[in-house]
Amino acid sequence: MFITCECQHLKQETKCNASKSSEGNSKKSLGCDEECARLERNRKLALALNIDPEAHRDDHVPYSSDTLKMFRENVKWSQEQEREFRVFAADEAEKRLRFKPMPSHQRAFLHSLAEDFGLDSESMDPEPHRHVAVFKTPRFVMAPMKTLQECVRIRLNAEAAAASLLEDQRRLRSNNEAFNGFLLKHPRFGLTIEELRSELSTQFQSTPGLAFDISFLPSEEIVIKAKPATPSTNISASSIEAAIKAMKPSVLATISTKRFAETCQMCSSDASLNIPRRGFEDESAADGWSRVAAKAIAPRSATPQRGVGEKSVYTVLGSKLKDAKRKKEALERARAEESLADDWEEEARREEMEAFGTTEHPADTKAAARTELLG
């Protein structure tokens, strides 16, 4: 079972311990603490000022952006300082709160938090004993009802919702943007604007009311943008899109034949050459003419595929040649070692005969003498 305080703010789980002769803990209750008293004062104050607490419990953030930023940089320490502020604000007898000496960036947080609480603050004493003192003045009413942690969560949720809304709006605008040019992806190395303009001059001349700018993007893509031929030419965005779609087959044929780029797609570009919309983003459209262009750039012949476990002819042939070469080198090495051993023995015999001053080796002379004796 749970036992609570009188205002229902505190709650604690405990055993019932009730019996036939005793009520156990069923009649017990908790005592209200300082936080309960603070909430009760806030309730009475809101009632006297005709303030609806629920209206300030949703997205209202009573702290400045600087306070929230410094809080997020050191959450644990900031929560301890916030707790000191709340205890000081709840005690009507206390008029001054003095903090211990601390670095300047921590003192800046205390000054910012004091301003949000409606308190006055002042830095006292020179370094390294400089500290912050906080005072209650007539402008102080009560501590903010939301904690810093709650307000950080509210601010993060609001930022995420705003980012999502902006992304939805951007997507909506991109879907509504009319095509006004072509985008070439992975262009051929060394391709120039003059070469492109020369090869596509026939297509450009087929639309006398339009002029075309060719530009290289930082992403190494090329954009061909259509615009009115003269400032006085009045042509709608839908008319430009219709002209781009009519030019599409011939532009594709030229780019595929000349192999100017791997893919080409219609696009929408703004004055800063940003591309808010690209054609054929979905799979069904991608099966169209951009894939044909990519296929035309691909090599004419493909390397045949080998089955699983099957070795390449070049691999087998290379292995046999390598084995034959290894065996030949081993055979030559053995012959060289054998020849070296024979030469060494013959050289040793010759040196011994020179030392004895004879033309026969001493071992041969002894062997001949032994043979005569035995004979």
C-alpha positions as CSV (number, residue, x, y, z in Angstrom):
1,M,0.0,0.0,0.0
2,F,1.0,3.7,-0.3
3,I,0.9,6.4,2.3
4,T,0.9,10.0,1.3
5,C,1.2,13.5,2.9
6,E,-1.8,15.7,3.4
7,C,-1.3,17.5,0.1
8,Q,-0.7,14.2,-1.8
9,H,2.7,15.5,-3.0
10,L,4.8,12.9,-1.2
11,K,4.1,9.2,-1.6
12,Q,5.7,6.2,0.0
13,E,5.1,2.4,-0.4
14,T,4.9,0.4,2.8
15,K,3.5,-2.8,4.2
16,C,-0.1,-2.8,5.4
17,N,0.5,-4.8,8.6
18,A,-3.2,-4.8,9.4
19,S,-4.8,-7.5,11.6
20,K,-8.0,-8.1,13.6
21,S,-6.7,-6.2,16.6
22,S,-4.7,-3.5,14.8
23,E,-5.2,-1.2,11.8
24,G,-1.5,-1.4,10.9
25,N,-0.3,1.4,8.6
26,S,-3.7,2.1,7.0
27,K,-4.2,5.3,9.1
28,K,-0.6,6.5,8.9
29,S,0.4,9.5,6.7
30,L,3.6,11.4,5.8
31,G,4.5,14.9,6.9
32,C,4.7,17.6,4.3
33,D,8.2,19.0,3.6
34,E,9.4,22.4,2.3
35,E,8.6,21.5,-1.3
36,C,5.0,20.8,-0.3
37,A,4.9,24.2,1.5
38,R,6.4,25.9,-1.6
39,L,3.7,24.3,-3.9
40,E,1.0,25.4,-1.5
41,R,2.2,29.0,-1.5
42,N,2.4,29.0,-5.3
43,R,-1.1,27.6,-5.5
44,K,-2.5,30.3,-3.2
45,L,-0.5,33.0,-5.1
46,A,-1.7,31.8,-8.4
47,L,-5.3,31.8,-7.1
48,A,-4.9,35.4,-5.7
49,L,-3.5,36.7,-9.0
50,N,-6.0,34.7,-11.1
51,I,-3.2,32.8,-12.9
52,D,-3.9,29.4,-14.4
53,P,-1.0,27.1,-13.5
54,E,-1.9,24.7,-16.3
55,A,-1.4,27.4,-18.9
56,H,2.2,27.7,-17.8
57,R,2.9,24.0,-17.6
58,D,3.1,23.1,-21.2
59,D,5.7,25.0,-23.3
60,H,6.4,28.1,-21.2
61,V,10.1,28.4,-20.4
62,P,10.8,30.9,-17.6
63,Y,14.6,30.8,-18.1
64,S,16.8,32.7,-20.6
65,S,18.6,30.9,-23.4
66,D,22.0,31.8,-21.8
67,T,20.9,30.1,-18.5
68,L,19.8,26.9,-20.3
69,K,23.0,26.8,-22.4
70,M,25.2,27.1,-19.3
71,F,23.0,24.5,-17.5
72,R,23.6,22.0,-20.3
73,E,27.3,22.4,-20.1
74,N,27.5,21.2,-16.5
75,V,24.2,19.6,-15.5
76,K,25.0,18.1,-12.2
77,W,26.7,21.2,-10.7
78,S,24.0,23.4,-12.1
79,Q,21.3,21.3,-10.5
80,E,23.0,21.7,-7.1
81,Q,23.0,25.5,-7.5
82,E,19.4,25.5,-8.6
83,R,18.5,23.5,-5.5
84,E,20.2,26.2,-3.3
85,F,18.2,28.9,-5.0
86,R,14.9,27.1,-4.5
87,V,15.6,26.5,-0.8
88,F,16.6,30.2,-0.4
89,A,13.4,31.3,-2.3
90,A,11.2,29.1,-0.2
91,D,12.5,30.5,3.1
92,E,10.7,33.8,3.8
93,A,13.1,34.6,6.7
94,E,16.2,34.4,4.5
95,K,17.1,37.7,2.7
96,R,20.6,36.9,1.5
97,L,22.4,33.9,0.0
98,R,26.2,33.8,-0.2
99,F,28.0,31.3,-2.4
100,K,31.6,30.1,-2.0
101,P,34.4,31.5,-4.3
102,M,34.3,30.0,-7.8
103,P,35.5,30.6,-11.4
104,S,34.1,33.3,-13.5
105,H,32.0,31.0,-15.8
106,Q,30.3,29.5,-12.8
107,R,29.6,33.0,-11.3
108,A,28.1,33.9,-14.7
109,F,25.6,31.1,-14.4
110,L,24.6,32.2,-10.9
111,H,24.0,35.8,-12.1
112,S,21.9,34.5,-15.0
113,L,19.9,32.2,-12.8
114,A,19.3,34.9,-10.2
115,E,17.9,37.2,-12.9
116,D,15.5,34.4,-14.0
117,F,14.4,34.0,-10.3
118,G,13.8,37.7,-9.9
119,L,16.6,38.1,-7.5
120,D,19.5,40.6,-7.3
121,S,23.0,39.3,-7.5
122,E,26.5,40.8,-7.0
123,S,30.1,39.6,-7.2
124,M,32.2,40.5,-4.2
125,D,35.9,40.4,-3.2
126,P,38.9,40.2,-5.5
127,E,40.3,37.0,-7.0
128,P,40.8,34.3,-5.8
129,H,38.1,35.0,-3.2
130,R,35.6,36.5,-5.6
131,H,32.1,35.1,-4.9
132,V,28.4,35.8,-5.6
133,A,25.9,37.0,-3.2
134,V,22.1,36.9,-4.0
135,F,19.5,39.2,-2.4
136,K,15.7,39.2,-2.2
137,T,14.2,42.5,-3.4
138,P,10.6,43.6,-3.7
139,R,10.5,42.4,-7.3
140,F,11.0,38.8,-6.2
141,V,7.7,36.9,-6.1
142,M,8.4,33.2,-6.3
143,A,10.7,30.7,-7.8
144,P,9.9,29.4,-11.3
145,M,7.5,26.4,-11.2
146,K,9.5,24.5,-13.8
147,T,13.0,23.2,-13.2
148,L,15.9,23.8,-15.5
149,Q,15.9,20.1,-16.6
150,E,12.2,20.3,-17.5
151,C,12.8,23.5,-19.5
152,V,15.7,22.0,-21.4
153,R,13.5,19.0,-22.3
154,I,10.8,21.4,-23.5
155,R,13.2,23.5,-25.6
156,L,14.7,20.4,-27.2
157,N,11.3,19.1,-28.1
158,A,10.4,22.5,-29.6
159,E,13.6,22.6,-31.6
160,A,13.0,19.0,-32.9
161,A,9.4,19.9,-33.9
162,A,10.5,23.1,-35.6
163,A,13.2,21.2,-37.5
164,S,10.7,18.6,-38.6
165,L,8.3,21.3,-39.7
166,L,11.0,23.0,-41.8
167,E,11.9,19.7,-43.4
168,D,8.3,19.1,-44.3
169,Q,8.0,22.6,-45.8
170,R,11.2,22.1,-47.7
171,R,10.0,18.8,-49.1
172,L,6.7,20.4,-50.0
173,R,8.4,23.2,-51.8
174,S,10.8,20.8,-53.6
175,N,7.9,18.8,-54.8
176,N,6.2,21.9,-56.1
177,E,9.3,23.2,-57.8
178,A,9.0,23.1,-61.6
179,F,11.9,21.5,-63.6
180,N,14.0,24.1,-65.3
181,G,17.1,22.2,-66.4
182,F,19.2,19.1,-66.6
183,L,21.7,17.6,-64.1
184,L,24.7,15.5,-65.3
185,K,26.2,13.2,-62.7
186,H,29.7,11.8,-62.9
187,P,30.7,13.7,-66.0
188,R,33.5,12.6,-68.2
189,F,37.0,13.7,-67.2
190,G,38.1,16.8,-69.1
191,L,34.6,17.7,-70.3
192,T,34.3,21.4,-70.9
193,I,31.4,23.8,-71.0
194,E,32.2,24.8,-74.6
195,E,32.1,21.1,-75.7
196,L,28.8,20.6,-74.1
197,R,27.3,23.8,-75.6
198,S,28.6,22.9,-79.0
199,E,27.1,19.4,-79.0
200,L,23.8,20.5,-77.5
201,S,23.4,23.6,-79.7
202,T,20.7,22.0,-81.8
203,Q,18.6,21.2,-78.8
204,F,19.1,24.7,-77.4
205,Q,18.1,26.3,-80.7
206,S,14.8,24.3,-80.7
207,T,13.5,26.5,-77.9
208,P,14.0,30.1,-79.2
209,G,12.4,31.7,-76.1
210,L,14.9,30.1,-73.7
211,A,18.6,30.5,-73.0
212,F,20.8,28.0,-71.2
213,D,23.5,28.4,-68.7
214,I,26.0,25.6,-68.1
215,S,27.7,25.5,-64.7
216,F,29.9,23.1,-62.7
217,L,28.8,22.4,-59.1
218,P,31.0,21.9,-56.1
219,S,29.8,18.3,-56.1
220,E,31.4,17.8,-59.5
221,E,28.0,17.7,-61.2
222,I,27.0,19.8,-64.2
223,V,23.8,21.7,-64.3
224,I,22.2,23.0,-67.5
225,K,19.7,25.7,-66.5
226,A,17.0,27.2,-68.7
227,K,16.0,30.8,-68.4
228,P,14.2,33.4,-70.5
229,A,16.3,34.4,-73.4
230,T,15.9,38.2,-72.6
231,P,14.8,40.1,-69.5
232,S,11.7,41.2,-71.4
233,T,10.7,37.6,-72.2
234,N,7.7,36.6,-70.1
235,I,7.6,32.8,-69.8
236,S,6.0,30.8,-66.9
237,A,7.7,28.1,-64.9
238,S,5.3,25.5,-66.2
239,S,6.2,26.5,-69.8
240,I,9.9,26.1,-69.0
241,E,9.2,22.6,-67.5
242,A,7.2,21.6,-70.7
243,A,10.1,22.7,-72.9
244,I,12.6,20.7,-70.7
245,K,10.5,17.6,-71.0
246,A,10.2,18.0,-74.8
247,M,14.0,18.4,-75.1
248,K,14.6,15.4,-72.8
249,P,14.9,12.6,-75.5
250,S,17.3,14.5,-77.8
251,V,19.4,15.6,-74.9
252,L,19.6,12.1,-73.6
253,A,20.6,10.8,-77.0
254,T,23.5,13.3,-77.4
255,I,24.8,12.6,-73.9
256,S,24.6,8.9,-74.3
257,T,26.3,8.9,-77.7
258,K,29.1,11.2,-76.7
259,R,29.4,9.6,-73.3
260,F,29.4,13.0,-71.5
261,A,28.2,11.6,-68.2
262,E,27.0,8.4,-66.5
263,T,23.5,9.7,-65.7
264,C,21.4,12.7,-66.7
265,Q,18.2,13.8,-65.0
266,M,15.8,16.7,-65.0
267,C,16.2,19.1,-62.1
268,S,15.1,22.3,-60.5
269,S,17.8,24.8,-59.6
270,D,17.6,28.3,-58.0
271,A,19.6,31.4,-58.5
272,S,22.4,30.1,-56.2
273,L,22.5,26.8,-58.2
274,N,21.0,24.8,-55.3
275,I,19.1,21.7,-56.4
276,P,15.9,21.5,-54.4
277,R,14.4,18.9,-56.7
278,R,15.9,16.1,-58.8
279,G,14.0,14.0,-61.3
280,F,13.4,10.3,-61.0
281,E,13.9,10.0,-57.3
282,D,11.5,7.0,-57.1
283,E,12.3,3.6,-58.4
284,S,9.6,3.5,-61.1
285,A,11.0,6.7,-62.7
286,A,14.5,5.5,-62.3
287,D,13.8,2.7,-64.7
288,G,13.4,5.3,-67.5
289,W,15.8,7.3,-69.5
290,S,18.4,7.9,-66.9
291,R,19.1,4.2,-66.7
292,V,19.3,4.1,-70.5
293,A,22.0,6.8,-70.3
294,A,23.9,4.9,-67.7
295,K,23.7,1.7,-69.8
296,A,25.1,3.5,-72.8
297,I,28.1,4.6,-70.8
298,A,28.8,1.0,-69.6
299,P,31.4,-1.0,-71.5
300,R,30.2,-3.1,-74.4
301,S,31.5,-6.4,-73.2
302,A,31.4,-7.8,-69.7
303,T,33.8,-10.3,-68.0
304,P,32.2,-13.8,-68.0
305,Q,31.1,-14.9,-64.6
306,R,32.7,-18.0,-63.0
307,G,30.7,-20.6,-61.1
308,V,31.1,-21.2,-57.4
309,G,34.4,-23.1,-56.8
310,E,35.5,-22.8,-60.4
311,K,39.1,-21.5,-60.8
312,S,40.1,-19.1,-63.5
313,V,42.1,-20.4,-66.5
314,Y,44.7,-17.7,-65.8
315,T,44.9,-18.8,-62.2
316,V,45.5,-22.5,-63.0
317,L,48.1,-21.7,-65.7
318,G,49.9,-19.3,-63.5
319,S,50.1,-21.9,-60.7
320,K,51.6,-24.6,-63.0
321,L,54.2,-22.2,-64.4
322,K,55.1,-21.2,-60.9
323,D,55.5,-24.8,-59.7
324,A,57.7,-25.7,-62.7
325,K,60.0,-22.6,-62.1
326,R,60.3,-23.5,-58.4
327,K,61.4,-27.1,-59.2
328,K,63.9,-25.9,-61.8
329,E,65.5,-23.5,-59.3
330,A,65.7,-26.2,-56.6
331,L,67.5,-28.6,-59.1
332,E,70.0,-25.9,-60.1
333,R,70.7,-25.1,-56.5
334,A,71.4,-28.8,-55.7
335,R,73.8,-29.1,-58.6
336,A,75.7,-26.0,-57.6
337,E,76.1,-27.3,-54.0
338,E,77.4,-30.7,-55.3
339,S,79.9,-29.0,-57.6
340,L,81.0,-26.8,-54.7
341,A,81.6,-29.8,-52.5
342,D,83.7,-31.6,-55.2
343,D,85.8,-28.5,-55.9
344,W,86.4,-28.0,-52.2
345,E,87.7,-31.5,-51.7
346,E,90.0,-31.3,-54.7
347,E,91.4,-27.9,-53.6
348,A,92.2,-29.4,-50.1
349,R,94.1,-32.3,-51.7
350,R,96.1,-30.0,-53.9
351,E,97.1,-27.8,-50.9
352,E,98.3,-30.8,-48.9
353,M,100.4,-32.1,-51.8
354,E,102.1,-28.7,-52.1
355,A,102.8,-28.7,-48.4
356,F,104.6,-32.0,-48.6
357,G,106.4,-31.1,-51.8
358,T,105.2,-34.2,-53.7
359,T,103.0,-34.9,-56.6
360,E,101.1,-37.6,-54.7
361,H,98.9,-37.1,-51.7
362,P,100.3,-38.6,-48.4
363,A,97.2,-40.7,-47.9
364,D,97.7,-42.2,-51.3
365,T,101.4,-43.0,-50.5
366,K,100.5,-44.7,-47.2
367,A,97.8,-46.7,-48.9
368,A,100.2,-47.9,-51.6
369,A,102.8,-49.0,-49.0
370,R,100.2,-50.9,-47.0
371,T,99.2,-52.7,-50.1
372,E,102.8,-53.8,-50.9
373,L,103.3,-55.1,-47.3
374,L,100.2,-57.1,-47.4
375,G,101.1,-58.4,-50.9
